[in-house]
Amino acid sequence: MKLKIFLLFFFAVSISLSLQSQTLSNKVVASGGSYSTAAWGSLSATVGEAVISTLSSANAKLSQGFQQPTSVASGITSSSSKVVIASAYPNPASNEIFLEVTLPTTAMVTYKVFDLNGKELITGNFTADALHTTIQKLNLENASNGMYLISLFSNIENIQNIKIQINH
C-alpha cells in the first residue's frame, strides 16, 4: 500500500514539474543566420531551416521554421531606376556591327570591345537619349575571326556586356 501511495505521489510530482517546464522559446534549427540590433530596431535572418512545423491552439498559431515578424515593412524603394536595353546585331557579324541602346535617362555611353584574352581592341562613346533607342555603328574590319565581348559603361558603371562573333 505504501508503495502505491509513493508511486502515485512520484507520478503526480513528475507530471506537475513537466507541465510547468513547457514554454515556447525563440529557437531555430538552421544551418546559418544572424541577428543584429541598431537604433532603428533589430534584424534577424536564418538560412536553411531544417525543421518546419505548425503549432496551434484556440487563439494562437505558431509556424515554426519561418521568421516571425514583429513589424512589417510598408514598402521598398530603389535608389536607381536603371532599366537598360542593349543589343548588338547582326551577330555573327562580318565587317560592322550595330549597338542598339535604350536608357531611362540621357547619358554618355562608353563602349569597349575586348577579345577573349582581355585585350581592348576598340573604344569609343556616344550619347544615348532618354527613353529613345540610340544606334551606334562599330567598324570591325580589322578584327580577326573569333569571339569578342562588348562592354557598355555609363557614369563609370558597367551597364551590360554583349558577346559577339566575327566571321569575315
Backbone hydrogen bonds, N-H to C=O, Kabsch-Sander energy under -0.5 kcal/mol:
donor,donor_aa,acceptor,acceptor_aa,energy
5,I,1,M,-2.1
6,F,2,K,-2.5
7,L,3,L,-2.7
8,L,4,K,-2.4
9,F,5,I,-2.6
10,F,6,F,-2.7
11,F,7,L,-2.6
12,A,8,L,-2.2
13,V,9,F,-2.3
14,S,10,F,-2.4
15,I,11,F,-2.4
16,S,12,A,-2.1
17,L,13,V,-2.2
18,S,14,S,-2.0
19,L,15,I,-2.2
20,Q,16,S,-1.5
21,S,17,L,-1.1
22,Q,19,L,-0.7
23,T,21,S,-0.7
25,S,23,T,-0.5
27,K,25,S,-1.7
30,A,28,V,-0.9
31,S,47,V,-1.3
31,S,48,G,-0.5
32,G,47,V,-1.3
34,S,45,A,-2.1
36,S,43,L,-2.7
38,A,41,G,-3.1
41,G,38,A,-0.9
43,L,36,S,-2.9
45,A,34,S,-2.5
47,V,32,G,-2.7
50,A,29,V,-1.6
51,V,29,V,-0.8
52,I,50,A,-0.6
55,L,62,L,-3.0
57,S,60,A,-2.8
62,L,55,L,-3.5
64,Q,53,S,-2.5
64,Q,62,L,-0.9
66,F,63,S,-0.9
83,V,81,S,-0.8
84,V,82,K,-0.5
85,I,102,T,-2.2
86,A,84,V,-0.5
87,S,100,E,-2.0
89,Y,98,F,-2.0
93,A,165,Q,-2.9
97,I,138,L,-2.1
98,F,89,Y,-3.2
99,L,136,Q,-3.4
100,E,87,S,-2.9
100,E,98,F,-0.5
101,V,99,L,-0.5
101,V,134,T,-2.8
102,T,85,I,-2.5
103,L,129,D,-0.6
103,L,132,H,-0.5
107,A,128,A,-2.2
109,V,107,A,-0.5
109,V,126,F,-3.5
110,T,108,M,-0.5
110,T,153,F,-2.6
111,Y,124,G,-2.6
112,K,151,S,-1.9
113,V,122,I,-2.9
114,F,112,K,-0.5
114,F,149,L,-3.0
115,D,119,K,-2.0
116,L,147,M,-0.6
118,G,115,D,-1.9
121,L,113,V,-3.4
122,I,113,V,-1.1
124,G,111,Y,-2.0
126,F,109,V,-2.3
128,A,107,A,-3.0
128,A,126,F,-0.5
129,D,127,T,-0.5
131,L,103,L,-3.0
132,H,129,D,-1.5
134,T,101,V,-2.9
136,Q,99,L,-2.7
138,L,97,I,-3.1
140,L,95,N,-3.5
140,L,138,L,-0.6
143,A,140,L,-1.1
146,G,166,I,-2.0
148,Y,164,I,-2.6
149,L,114,F,-2.8
150,I,162,I,-3.2
151,S,112,K,-2.9
151,S,149,L,-0.6
152,L,160,Q,-3.0
153,F,110,T,-3.0
154,S,157,E,-2.3
155,N,108,M,-0.6
157,E,154,S,-1.6
159,I,152,L,-2.8
160,Q,152,L,-1.4
162,I,150,I,-2.7
164,I,148,Y,-2.7
166,I,146,G,-3.0
167,N,93,A,-3.2
167,N,165,Q,-0.5
